[in-house]
Amino acid sequence: MSTRDRFWKLTCDYRNLLAYLFALAVALTVLTVISVVLTPRGSAGFVISVFNLGILGLVFVLVGYCLWRCSKRDERAR
C-alpha cells in the first residue's frame, strides 16, 4: 500500500469528524458574514472578519475536497 493510499484511508476513517468540521465552518461563516455586515468598514473588527472569511474559505475547500475524495473512494471500492 502506497503512502497516498494510507493517507486517504486514514483521512476517510475520520469522515464523520470532517463532516462536523464542515458544519462548524458553515456556522462560523454565517456568524462572520453577520459581523462583516454590521461592522463599520475600516475598523479593526471588519479587517479581522475579512481575514476570518479567507481562512474559513480555505477550510471549506480543504475539508470539502477531503469529503468529496472519500465519497469517490468509497464508490470505487463497491
Buried (B, 14 or more C-beta within 10 A) or exposed (E): EEEEEEEBEEBBEEBEEBEEBBEEBEEBBEEBBEBBEEBEEEEEEBEBBBEBBEEBEEBBEBBEEBBEEBEEBEEEEE
